[in-house]
Amino acid sequence: MRQENNGTTARRVQASVTAGLKKGWSGLIWLLKILVPISFFTAVMVHFNLLHHLDFLLEPLMSLIHLPASAAVVLVIGLFSGIYGTVAALSVMPFSMDHMILIAVFTLISHNIIQESLVQANSGIRFFMAAAFRLVMSFVVTFICAWILGVDPGTAIAASGTATQAAAVPFSAMLTEWGISTGKLCVQIFCIIMPLMVVLELAKQFHLIDAVTRVCAPVVCLMGLDRSCAMLWMTAATFGLAYGSAVIVEETRSHAYDREALTKLHLSIGVNHAMIEDPALFLPLGLPVFWLWVPRLLAAMAVAWIYTGFSYARRLNAKRAGHKKLCNH
């Protein structure tokens, strides 16, 4: 009997590992379709100083969050293509470590914004509210991080010039350097994604996610969220809004969630989701772990608790107004 159980467990482990490797490989191929062309396009723009011509338009906006004008291109890429596009662009553009941290913080909050806002729109919050809120929070959190890091806005302006002075080397040399650096980045990301997908498949196969959800219920309360939203929060935190979209949409349609609790959840996960894979993609670039995980986690907590405070104040005000109206009669 024990031998039969061991055989069943072994088969489940094998199936999970196989499924994880297949999903990891499929994800890598999908990643390369985005990473390679965007990386090459960005490298060509930098090589021929094309970004320098946009400085007068981008500099005022980027200076608000202490970034050089050339960073706007990376942020736009992240907004519409996701984290992979941002990593691809950063791998070929000469930003300082502080500027790379700020770009990562901004993009981790606002990336793939159209697709992910549509997911939120189908599961409890309006599309434009979801997208606008994430954009505003990106600027706010990035500005605060820049202040904490002590990034001087003047250095951002100076960096706009240095970040576009790459045309001194021959095009063939640039192409060779781009090929080597992009190849190394792909290998590093491969080494992160493959084991990660295997672990997630094992967790699903052995129902560890449900157990973790129960254990994490107090954490969800600490985040300022309703305990009933623990499953949705865990799905978004583990798989993200895009990969976890099917679970999130189906769960909100099949269960009657309190509207206020659902709105608060969406504001929170809009700021902080995909806590495993997305930050990990920046690690090959040498970014510090603290700035990849902590700022948006704290921002998500602050958003939920502030929303709770406003909701309580609104209910209290409505109650007082109703009481006053009753007394007048």
SERO-4910 file (N, C-alpha, C, O; in steps of 0.05 Angstrom, whole numbers):
BEGIN
 pado doro    nc1    nc2    nc3   cac1   cac2   cac3    cc1    cc2    cc3    oc1    oc2    oc3
  Met    A     17    -24      0      0      0      0     17     25      0     13     44    -15
  Arg    A     37     25     18     55     48     19     71     51     -7     75     73    -16
  Gln    A     78     28    -18     93     29    -44     76     41    -66     86     56    -83
  Glu    A     50     34    -65     31     44    -86     28     75    -82     28     89   -102
  Asn    A     26     84    -57     24    113    -52     49    127    -61     47    149    -72
  Asn    A     72    115    -56     97    127    -64     99    129    -95    109    149   -105
  Gly    A     88    109   -108     88    109   -137     70    131   -148     77    145   -167
  Thr    A     46    134   -135     28    155   -143     40    183   -139     38    200   -156
  Thr    A     53    186   -116     66    212   -110     88    218   -130     91    241   -140
  Ala    A    103    197   -137    125    201   -156    114    209   -184    126    227   -197
  Arg    A     92    197   -191     80    204   -217     69    233   -217     72    247   -237
  Arg    A     57    241   -195     47    268   -193     70    289   -193     68    310   -206
  Val    A     92    282   -180    116    299   -181    127    301   -209    133    323   -219
  Gln    A    128    278   -222    139    277   -250    121    294   -268    130    309   -285
  Ala    A     94    290   -265     76    305   -282     78    335   -277     77    351   -296
  Ser    A     82    343   -252     84    372   -245    110    383   -256    110    405   -267
  Val    A    132    368   -253    158    378   -264    156    381   -294    166    401   -305
  Thr    A    144    361   -307    141    362   -337    124    386   -345    132    401   -363
  Ala    A    101    389   -331     84    412   -338     98    439   -333     95    457   -348
  Gly    A    113    440   -310    127    465   -304    148    472   -324    151    495   -332
  Leu    A    163    451   -333    184    456   -353    172    464   -380    182    482   -394
  Lys    A    149    452   -387    135    460   -412    126    488   -411    129    504   -430
  Lys    A    113    496   -388    104    523   -385    127    543   -384    125    565   -395
  Gly    A    148    535   -371    172    552   -369    184    556   -397    191    579   -404
  Trp    A    186    535   -413    197    537   -440    179    554   -457    188    571   -473
  Ser    A    153    549   -455    133    565   -471    135    594   -463    134    612   -480
  Gly    A    138    600   -437    140    627   -428    166    640   -437    166    664   -444
  Leu    A    188    625   -438    213    635   -448    211    643   -477    221    664   -485
  Ile    A    199    626   -494    196    631   -522    180    657   -526    186    674   -543
  Trp    A    158    659   -511    141    683   -512    157    707   -504    154    729   -516
  Leu    A    173    704   -483    190    726   -473    209    735   -495    213    759   -499
  Leu    A    222    716   -508    242    723   -529    230    738   -552    243    755   -564
  Lys    A    205    732   -558    192    746   -580    188    776   -573    186    793   -591
  Ile    A    187    782   -548    185    810   -539    213    822   -533    219    844   -543
  Leu    A    229    807   -518    254    817   -509    274    824   -531    285    845   -531
  Val    A    277    805   -550    298    809   -571    292    833   -589    310    850   -592
  Pro    A    268    835   -601    264    858   -619    264    885   -604    274    905   -614
  Ile    A    252    886   -579    252    911   -564    280    918   -556    288    942   -558
  Ser    A    296    899   -548    323    904   -540    339    914   -564    355    934   -561
  Phe    A    336    902   -587    350    911   -611    341    939   -620    358    956   -626
  Phe    A    315    944   -619    304    970   -627    315    992   -609    323   1013   -618
  Thr    A    315    986   -582    326   1006   -563    355   1011   -567    364   1033   -566
  Ala    A    371    989   -572    399    992   -576    405   1009   -601    424   1025   -600
  Val    A    390   1006   -622    393   1022   -646    387   1052   -640    401   1070   -649
  Met    A    365   1057   -625    358   1084   -618    380   1097   -602    386   1121   -606
  Val    A    391   1083   -583    413   1094   -567    438   1099   -584    450   1119   -581
  His    A    444   1080   -601    469   1082   -618    468   1106   -636    488   1120   -639
  Phe    A    445   1112   -647    442   1134   -666    432   1160   -653    424   1179   -667
  Asn    A    432   1161   -626    424   1185   -612    396   1195   -618    390   1219   -617
  Leu    A    378   1176   -625    351   1184   -632    335   1194   -608    317   1211   -610
  Leu    A    342   1184   -584    328   1192   -560    333   1222   -553    316   1235   -541
  His    A    357   1231   -560    364   1259   -554    345   1279   -565    341   1300   -553
  His    A    333   1273   -588    315   1292   -601    288   1295   -587    274   1314   -592
  Leu    A    282   1277   -569    257   1278   -554    260   1290   -526    241   1293   -511
  Asp    A    285   1298   -519    291   1307   -492    273   1331   -484    264   1332   -461
  Phe    A    269   1350   -502    254   1374   -495    225   1368   -487    213   1383   -472
  Leu    A    214   1346   -498    187   1339   -491    185   1322   -465    166   1325   -449
  Leu    A    205   1305   -462    203   1285   -440    216   1294   -414    209   1285   -393
  Glu    A    235   1313   -417    251   1321   -393    233   1333   -370    238   1325   -347
  Pro    A    214   1350   -376    198   1362   -353    183   1340   -338    181   1341   -314
  Leu    A    170   1321   -353    154   1300   -340    172   1281   -324    166   1274   -302
  Met    A    194   1273   -336    212   1254   -323    226   1266   -299    232   1252   -279
  Ser    A    231   1292   -300    245   1305   -278    228   1305   -253    239   1307   -230
  Leu    A    201   1302   -256    184   1301   -233    190   1277   -215    186   1277   -191
  Ile    A    199   1255   -228    206   1231   -213    236   1226   -214    246   1203   -211
  His    A    252   1248   -219    281   1247   -217    294   1228   -237    314   1215   -230
  Leu    A    282   1226   -261    293   1208   -281    301   1224   -306    290   1245   -311
  Pro    A    321   1214   -321    328   1227   -346    307   1224   -367    290   1206   -365
  Ala    A    306   1242   -387    286   1241   -407    286   1214   -422    264   1205   -430
  Ser    A    309   1202   -426    311   1177   -441    297   1155   -427    290   1134   -439
  Ala    A    291   1158   -400    277   1137   -386    248   1134   -394    236   1114   -390
  Ala    A    237   1156   -406    209   1155   -415    204   1133   -435    183   1120   -434
  Val    A    223   1128   -452    220   1106   -472    218   1080   -458    201   1063   -466
  Val    A    234   1075   -438    233   1050   -423    206   1047   -408    194   1025   -408
  Leu    A    197   1069   -396    171   1068   -382    148   1062   -401    130   1047   -394
  Val    A    148   1074   -424    127   1070   -444    127   1041   -453    106   1028   -456
  Ile    A    151   1030   -458    154   1002   -466    142    984   -444    127    965   -450
  Gly    A    148    990   -419    138    974   -397    107    976   -394     94    957   -389
  Leu    A     97   1000   -398     68   1005   -396     53    987   -415     31    978   -408
  Phe    A     63    983   -439     48    969   -460     58    941   -466     43    925   -478
  Ser    A     83    934   -459     92    907   -465     99    891   -440    103    867   -442
  Gly    A    100    904   -417    104    889   -393    133    890   -383    150    905   -394
  Ile    A    138    875   -362    165    875   -349    187    865   -368    209    875   -367
  Tyr    A    180    846   -385    200    835   -403    212    857   -421    236    858   -426
  Gly    A    194    874   -432    203    895   -449    221    915   -434    240    925   -445
  Thr    A    214    921   -409    230    939   -392    258    928   -388    278    942   -391
  Val    A    259    902   -380    285    889   -376    302    889   -401    326    894   -400
  Ala    A    289    884   -424    303    884   -449    315    912   -455    338    914   -464
  Ala    A    299    933   -451    309    960   -456    331    968   -436    351    980   -444
  Leu    A    327    961   -411    348    968   -391    374    954   -396    395    965   -388
  Ser    A    373    931   -408    398    916   -413    416    929   -433    440    922   -434
  Val    A    406    948   -448    422    961   -469    425    991   -465    438   1004   -481
  Met    A    412   1002   -445    414   1031   -441    430   1037   -416    426   1025   -395
  Pro    A    449   1056   -418    468   1061   -396    457   1080   -374    465   1103   -372
  Phe    A    439   1069   -357    429   1084   -334    445   1078   -309    458   1057   -307
  Ser    A    445   1097   -290    458   1091   -265    441   1072   -249    418   1067   -256
  Met    A    452   1060   -228    437   1041   -211    413   1054   -199    391   1042   -198
  Asp    A    415   1079   -189    393   1092   -177    370   1096   -197    347   1092   -190
  His    A    377   1104   -221    357   1108   -242    344   1082   -250    320   1081   -255
  Met    A    359   1061   -251    348   1034   -257    328   1025   -235    308   1013   -242
  Ile    A    335   1031   -210    317   1024   -188    290   1039   -191    269   1027   -188
  Leu    A    292   1065   -197    267   1081   -200    250   1071   -224    226   1070   -222
  Ile    A    264   1065   -245    249   1054   -269    236   1028   -262    213   1023   -269
  Ala    A    250   1011   -247    238    985   -239    214    989   -220    194    975   -224
  Val    A    216   1007   -201    194   1013   -183    170   1022   -198    147   1012   -194
  Phe    A    174   1041   -217    152   1051   -233    139   1029   -249    114   1026   -250
  Thr    A    155   1013   -263    145    993   -281    132    969   -266    113    957   -276
  Leu    A    142    963   -243    130    941   -227    101    947   -220     85    929   -217
  Ile    A     95    973   -216     68    981   -210     51    984   -236     29    974   -238
  Ser    A     62    998   -256     48   1003   -281     61    989   -304     80   1000   -316
  His    A     52    965   -310     62    950   -333     39    935   -346     19    929   -333
  Asn    A     42    930   -371     21    915   -385     -7    925   -378    -26    910   -372
  Ile    A     -9    952   -378    -31    965   -364    -58    961   -378    -79    960   -365
  Ile    A    -58    958   -404    -84    954   -418    -96    927   -412   -119    925   -404
  Gln    A    -80    906   -416    -89    879   -411    -97    875   -382   -118    863   -376
  Glu    A    -81    884   -363    -86    879   -335   -110    896   -325   -124    887   -307
  Ser    A   -113    920   -336   -136    936   -328   -162    924   -338   -183    927   -326
  Leu    A   -161    910   -361   -184    896   -372   -192    873   -353   -215    868   -349
  Val    A   -171    859   -343   -177    837   -324   -191    849   -299   -211    837   -290
  Gln    A   -181    871   -289   -194    883   -266   -222    893   -272   -240    892   -255
  Ala    A   -226    903   -297   -252    913   -305   -272    890   -306   -296    895   -303
  Asn    A   -263    866   -311   -281    843   -312   -285    829   -286   -298    809   -284
  Ser    A   -273    841   -265   -275    828   -239   -279    847   -215   -272    841   -193
  Gly    A   -291    871   -221   -299    887   -198   -292    916   -198   -300    930   -179
  Ile    A   -278    927   -218   -270    955   -217   -270    966   -245   -263    951   -264
  Arg    A   -276    991   -249   -277   1003   -276   -249   1005   -288   -229   1009   -274
  Phe    A   -248   1001   -315   -222   1000   -330   -206   1026   -325   -183   1025   -318
  Phe    A   -219   1049   -330   -204   1074   -328   -195   1080   -300   -174   1092   -295
  Met    A   -212   1073   -281   -204   1077   -253   -180   1060   -246   -161   1069   -233
  Ala    A   -180   1035   -255   -157   1017   -249   -132   1027   -262   -111   1028   -249
  Ala    A   -133   1035   -288   -109   1044   -302    -99   1071   -291    -75   1074   -287
  Ala    A   -117   1090   -286   -109   1116   -276    -97   1114   -248    -78   1128   -242
  Phe    A   -109   1098   -231    -99   1095   -204    -71   1084   -204    -54   1093   -189
  Arg    A    -66   1064   -221    -39   1052   -222    -18   1072   -232      4   1073   -222
  Leu    A    -26   1088   -252     -7   1108   -262     -1   1129   -241     23   1136   -237
  Val    A    -21   1138   -227    -17   1158   -206      1   1147   -184     20   1160   -175
  Met    A     -4   1122   -176     12   1110   -155     40   1105   -164     59   1106   -148
  Ser    A     44   1100   -190     72   1096   -200     88   1122   -196    111   1121   -187
  Phe    A     76   1145   -203     90   1170   -200     95   1176   -170    117   1185   -162
  Val    A     75   1171   -153     77   1178   -125     99   1160   -112    116   1171    -98
  Val    A     97   1134   -116    116   1116   -103    145   1120   -114    164   1119    -98
  Thr    A    147   1125   -140    174   1130   -151    186   1155   -141    210   1156   -135
  Phe    A    169   1176   -138    179   1202   -127    189   1198    -98    210   1208    -91
  Ile    A    174   1183    -82    181   1178    -54    208   1162    -53    225   1168    -37
  Cys    A    210   1142    -70    235   1126    -71    259   1143    -79    281   1140    -69
  Ala    A    254   1161    -99    276   1179   -107    285   1197    -85    308   1202    -81
  Trp    A    265   1206    -69    272   1223    -46    287   1208    -25    307   1218    -13
  Ile    A    279   1183    -20    293   1166      0    322   1160     -9    340   1160      6
  Leu    A    324   1154    -35    351   1147    -46    368   1172    -48    393   1169    -51
  Gly    A    356   1195    -47    372   1220    -49    381   1226    -78    402   1238    -82
  Val    A    364   1218    -97    371   1223   -125    365   1252   -132    343   1262   -129
  Asp    A    386   1266   -140    384   1295   -147    371   1298   -174    381   1286   -193
  Pro    A    349   1313   -177    337   1318   -203    357   1328   -224    354   1323   -248
  Gly    A    377   1343   -215    397   1353   -233    413   1330   -247    421   1333   -270
  Thr    A    418   1309   -232    432   1286   -244    416   1273   -266    427   1261   -284
  Ala    A    389   1274   -263    372   1263   -284    376   1278   -310    377   1266   -332
  Ile    A    377   1304   -308    381   1321   -332    408   1315   -345    410   1313   -369
  Ala    A    428   1313   -328    455   1307   -338    456   1280   -351    470   1276   -371
  Ala    A    441   1260   -339    442   1233   -350    428   1231   -377    434   1213   -392
  Ser    A    411   1250   -383    398   1250   -409    418   1252   -431    415   1241   -453
  Gly    A    439   1268   -426    460   1271   -446    478   1247   -447    484   1238   -469
  Thr    A    486   1237   -424    505   1214   -424    492   1189   -434    506   1172   -445
  Ala    A    466   1186   -430    453   1161   -438    450   1159   -468    442   1138   -478
  Thr    A    455   1181   -483    452   1179   -512    478   1183   -527    479   1188   -551
  Gln    A    501   1180   -513    526   1183   -526    539   1156   -532    561   1151   -523
  Ala    A    525   1140   -547    535   1113   -552    543   1109   -581    550   1087   -589
  Ala    A    541   1130   -598    545   1126   -627    575   1128   -634    582   1126   -658
  Ala    A    592   1131   -614    621   1132   -620    632   1106   -630    652   1105   -645
  Val    A    620   1083   -621    630   1057   -630    618   1049   -656    595   1058   -662
  Pro    A    631   1033   -672    620   1024   -698    595   1008   -694    591    995   -673
  Phe    A    578   1008   -714    552    994   -712    556    964   -708    542    951   -693
  Ser    A    576    953   -722    582    924   -719    590    917   -691    583    896   -681
  Ala    A    606    935   -678    615    930   -651    591    931   -632    588    915   -613
  Met    A    574    951   -637    549    953   -621    532    929   -623    521    919   -603
  Leu    A    530    918   -648    513    895   -653    524    870   -639    509    855   -627
  Thr    A    551    868   -639    564    845   -625    559    847   -595    552    827   -582
  Glu    A    563    871   -584    559    875   -556    530    870   -548    525    858   -527
  Trp    A    512    879   -564    484    875   -559    477    845   -559    463    835   -541
  Gly    A    487    830   -578    482    802   -580    492    786   -556    478    769   -545
  Ile    A    516    793   -547    528    780   -523    512    786   -498    505    768   -483
  Ser    A    506    812   -494    492    819   -469    463    808   -469    453    800   -448
  Thr    A    450    809   -492    423    798   -494    423    768   -489    405    757   -476
  Gly    A    443    754   -501    445    725   -497    449    718   -467    436    700   -457
  Lys    A    466    733   -454    471    728   -425    445    733   -409    438    718   -391
  Leu    A    431    754   -416    406    761   -402    385    739   -406    372    731   -387
  Cys    A    383    728   -430    364    707   -435    370    682   -419    352    669   -408
  Val    A    396    675   -417    404    652   -401    398    656   -372    388    637   -359
  Gln    A    403    680   -362    397    685   -333    367    684   -328    359    673   -307
  Ile    A    351    695   -345    322    694   -342    312    665   -344    294    657   -329
  Phe    A    324    650   -362    317    621   -365    322    607   -338    305    591   -330
  Cys    A    344    612   -325    351    599   -300    333    607   -277    331    593   -257
  Ile    A    319    630   -280    300    639   -260    272    627   -266    259    617   -247
  Ile    A    263    629   -291    236    621   -298    231    591   -295    210    583   -284
  Met    A    249    575   -305    245    546   -306    240    534   -278    219    521   -274
  Pro    A    258    538   -259    252    527   -232    228    539   -219    214    526   -204
  Leu    A    223    565   -224    200    578   -213    174    566   -222    156    561   -206
  Met    A    171    560   -248    147    548   -259    144    519   -248    121    510   -244
  Val    A    166    505   -245    164    478   -233    153    479   -205    136    463   -198
  Val    A    164    497   -189    155    500   -161    125    507   -160    110    496   -143
  Leu    A    116    525   -177     88    533   -178     70    509   -186     48    506   -174
  Glu    A     79    493   -205     63    470   -213     62    449   -191     41    437   -186
  Leu    A     84    445   -176     84    427   -154     65    437   -132     50    421   -119
  Ala    A     65    463   -127     47    474   -107     17    470   -115      1    464    -97
  Lys    A     11    473   -140    -16    468   -149    -24    439   -148    -46    432   -139
  Gln    A     -6    421   -156    -11    393   -156    -17    382   -128    -34    365   -125
  Phe    A     -2    391   -108     -5    381    -81    -22    400    -63    -22    398    -39
  His    A    -38    418    -76    -57    436    -63    -44    452    -41    -56    458    -20
  Leu    A    -19    460    -45     -5    476    -26    -15    505    -26    -13    519     -6
  Ile    A    -25    514    -49    -34    541    -51    -58    546    -33    -60    567    -20
  Asp    A    -77    526    -32   -100    528    -15    -92    530     14   -102    546     30
  Ala    A    -72    513     22    -62    513     49    -48    539     56    -52    550     78
  Val    A    -33    549     37    -19    575     41    -39    598     44    -35    616     59
  Thr    A    -61    596     28    -82    616     30    -94    618     58    -98    640     68
  Arg    A    -99    595     70   -110    594     97    -90    606    117    -98    620    135
  Val    A    -65    598    113    -44    608    131    -41    638    129    -35    652    148
  Cys    A    -44    648    104    -39    676     98    -63    694    104    -61    718    100
  Ala    A    -85    683    113   -109    700    119   -102    722    138   -111    745    134
  Pro    A    -86    717    160    -79    740    177    -62    761    163    -64    785    169
  Val    A    -45    752    144    -29    771    128    -47    788    111    -42    812    108
  Val    A    -68    776    100    -87    791     84   -100    813    101   -104    836     91
  Cys    A   -107    806    125   -119    826    144    -99    848    150   -106    872    151
  Leu    A    -73    841    153    -52    860    158    -49    879    135    -43    903    138
  Met    A    -54    869    111    -52    885     86    -75    905     85    -76    922     67
  Gly    A    -94    902    103   -117    921    103   -140    911     86   -158    926     80
  Leu    A   -140    885     79   -160    873     61   -179    855     77   -173    846     99
  Asp    A   -203    850     65   -222    833     77   -213    804     76   -201    795     56
  Arg    A   -217    788     97   -208    760     99   -220    743     76   -208    724     67
  Ser    A   -244    751     67   -258    736     46   -243    737     19   -248    721      2
  Cys    A   -226    757     17   -211    762     -9   -184    748     -9   -168    753    -26
  Ala    A   -179    730     11   -152    718     13   -144    703    -12   -122    705    -21
  Met    A   -163    687    -23   -157    671    -47   -150    689    -71   -131    684    -85
  Leu    A   -166    711    -75   -161    729    -97   -134    743    -93   -119    746   -112
  Trp    A   -128    751    -69   -102    765    -63    -79    746    -68    -59    754    -80
  Met    A    -81    721    -59    -60    702    -63    -55    696    -93    -33    693   -102
  Thr    A    -77    694   -108    -75    689   -137    -60    712   -150    -42    707   -166
  Ala    A    -68    736   -144    -56    760   -156    -26    762   -147     -9    769   -163
  Ala    A    -21    757   -121      6    760   -111     24    739   -122     48    745   -127
  Thr    A     14    715   -127     31    693   -137     34    693   -167     56    692   -178
  Phe    A     11    695   -181     11    692   -210      9    718   -225     14    719   -249
  Gly    A      0    740   -212     -3    765   -226    -31    768   -237    -48    750   -235
  Leu    A    -37    791   -248    -64    797   -259    -68    784   -286    -90    776   -293
  Ala    A    -47    782   -302    -49    770   -329    -51    739   -327    -70    727   -337
  Tyr    A    -31    727   -314    -31    698   -312    -53    687   -294    -63    665   -298
  Gly    A    -61    703   -274    -82    694   -256   -109    704   -263   -128    702   -248
  Ser    A   -112    715   -287   -137    728   -296   -161    709   -296   -182    716   -287
  Ala    A   -156    684   -306   -178    665   -307   -190    659   -279   -214    658   -276
  Val    A   -172    655   -260   -180    649   -233   -194    673   -220   -215    670   -208
  Ile    A   -183    697   -224   -193    721   -212   -221    727   -222   -240    733   -207
  Val    A   -225    727   -249   -250    733   -261   -271    712   -253   -294    719   -246
  Glu    A   -264    686   -255   -283    665   -249   -291    666   -219   -315    662   -213
  Glu    A   -273    672   -202   -278    673   -173   -297    695   -166   -315    692   -150
  Thr    A   -293    719   -179   -311    742   -172   -339    738   -185   -358    749   -174
  Arg    A   -340    723   -206   -366    718   -218   -382    697   -204   -407    698   -203
  Ser    A   -369    678   -192   -382    655   -179   -387    660   -150   -402    644   -137
  His    A   -375    680   -138   -380    686   -110   -388    715   -106   -379    733   -120
  Ala    A   -406    719    -87   -416    747    -82   -398    761    -62   -400    756    -37
  Tyr    A   -380    777    -72   -362    792    -54   -374    820    -48   -388    831    -65
  Asp    A   -368    829    -24   -376    857    -17   -363    876    -36   -338    875    -41
  Arg    A   -378    895    -47   -368    913    -67   -344    930    -57   -325    934    -71
  Glu    A   -347    939    -32   -326    956    -20   -301    940    -16   -279    949    -21
  Ala    A   -304    915     -7   -280    897     -2   -267    891    -29   -242    889    -30
  Leu    A   -283    887    -50   -272    881    -76   -257    905    -88   -236    901   -100
  Thr    A   -268    929    -85   -255    953    -95   -228    957    -81   -208    963    -94
  Lys    A   -228    954    -55   -204    957    -39   -183    936    -48   -159    942    -50
  Leu    A   -192    911    -53   -173    891    -62   -161    899    -89   -136    896    -92
  His    A   -177    908   -107   -167    915   -134   -147    939   -133   -127    939   -148
  Leu    A   -153    958   -116   -133    980   -113   -107    970   -102    -85    978   -111
  Ser    A   -108    951    -83    -84    940    -71    -68    923    -91    -44    926    -94
  Ile    A    -82    904   -105    -67    886   -123    -59    900   -149    -41    892   -163
  Gly    A    -73    923   -155    -64    939   -177    -36    950   -173    -20    951   -191
  Val    A    -30    957   -148     -4    967   -140     16    944   -136     39    947   -144
  Asn    A      7    923   -124     26    901   -117     14    874   -125     -4    864   -112
  His    A     25    862   -146     18    835   -155     42    822   -168     62    835   -172
  Ala    A     39    796   -174     61    781   -186     87    785   -169    108    793   -180
  Met    A     85    779   -144    107    785   -125    132    767   -129    153    773   -118
  Ile    A    128    745   -143    150    727   -147    165    732   -173    189    738   -174
  Glu    A    150    729   -195    163    729   -222    173    757   -230    195    760   -239
  Asp    A    155    777   -228    162    804   -239    187    816   -226    205    824   -241
  Pro    A    189    817   -199    214    828   -188    238    811   -194    260    822   -198
  Ala    A    234    785   -196    257    767   -201    270    772   -228    293    767   -232
  Leu    A    254    782   -248    265    787   -274    285    810   -274    302    811   -293
  Phe    A    284    827   -254    304    849   -252    330    841   -239    350    855   -240
  Leu    A    330    818   -225    353    809   -210    378    805   -228    400    813   -219
  Pro    A    376    795   -253    399    792   -270    413    819   -276    436    820   -284
  Leu    A    398    841   -273    409    868   -278    424    878   -253    437    900   -255
  Gly    A    423    863   -231    438    871   -207    424    890   -189    436    902   -172
  Leu    A    397    893   -192    382    912   -175    379    900   -147    375    876   -144
  Pro    A    380    917   -126    377    907    -99    349    896    -94    329    906   -103
  Val    A    349    874    -78    324    860    -72    304    879    -58    280    878    -64
  Phe    A    313    895    -40    296    912    -23    277    929    -41    253    930    -37
  Trp    A    289    942    -61    273    961    -77    255    947    -96    236    959   -107
  Leu    A    259    922   -102    242    907   -120    217    896   -106    196    892   -119
  Trp    A    218    892    -80    195    881    -66    182    900    -46    157    901    -44
  Val    A    197    915    -30    186    929     -7    169    954    -14    147    956     -4
  Pro    A    178    972    -32    163    996    -37    134    992    -45    116   1004    -34
  Arg    A    129    974    -64    102    971    -73     85    955    -54     61    958    -52
  Leu    A     98    937    -38     84    923    -16     73    943      4     50    942     13
  Leu    A     91    962     13     83    982     32     61   1001     20     43   1009     34
  Ala    A     65   1007     -6     45   1024    -19     18   1011    -20     -3   1024    -16
  Ala    A     17    985    -26     -8    970    -27    -22    970      0    -46    973      2
  Met    A     -6    966     21    -17    967     49    -28    994     55    -50    997     66
  Ala    A    -13   1015     48    -22   1042     54    -48   1048     39    -67   1061     50
  Val    A    -50   1040     14    -74   1045     -3    -98   1032     10   -119   1045     13
  Ala    A    -96   1007     19   -118    992     31   -127   1005     57   -151   1008     61
  Trp    A   -108   1012     74   -116   1024    100   -127   1052     97   -146   1060    111
  Ile    A   -117   1068     78   -127   1095     73   -156   1092     62   -174   1107     70
  Tyr    A   -160   1073     44   -187   1069     33   -206   1061     55   -229   1069     56
  Thr    A   -197   1044     73   -213   1035     96   -221   1059    113   -244   1062    122
  Gly    A   -201   1077    118   -207   1101    134   -227   1119    121   -245   1129    134
  Phe    A   -224   1124     94   -243   1141     80   -271   1128     80   -291   1143     83
  Ser    A   -273   1102     77   -299   1088     76   -312   1091    103   -337   1096    105
  Tyr    A   -297   1087    124   -308   1090    152   -318   1118    156   -340   1122    167
  Ala    A   -302   1138    148   -310   1166    152   -335   1173    136   -352   1188    145
  Arg    A   -337   1161    111   -360   1166     95   -386   1154    107   -407   1167    108
  Arg    A   -383   1130    118   -406   1117    131   -414   1133    156   -438   1136    161
  Leu    A   -394   1141    171   -400   1156    195   -414   1183    189   -432   1191    203
  Asn    A   -404   1196    168   -417   1221    159   -445   1217    150   -463   1233    155
  Ala    A   -449   1195    135   -476   1189    125   -495   1183    148   -519   1191    148
  Lys    A   -484   1169    168   -500   1162    192   -508   1187    207   -531   1190    216
  Arg    A   -489   1206    210   -495   1231    224   -515   1248    209   -533   1260    221
  Ala    A   -512   1248    182   -530   1264    166   -558   1253    168   -578   1268    169
  Gly    A   -560   1226    168   -586   1213    170   -599   1218    197   -623   1223    200
  His    A   -582   1218    218   -592   1223    245   -602   1252    248   -622   1257    260
  Lys    A   -586   1270    236   -594   1299    236   -620   1304    222   -637   1319    231
  Lys    A   -623   1290    199   -648   1293    183   -672   1282    199   -693   1294    198
  Leu    A   -667   1260    213   -688   1248    229   -697   1267    252   -720   1270    258
  Cys    A   -676   1279    265   -682   1298    287   -697   1323    277   -714   1333    291
  Asn    A   -690   1332    253   -704   1356    242   -734   1350    238   -751   1368    240
  His    A   -739   1325    231   -768   1318    227   -782   1314    254   -806   1309    255
***
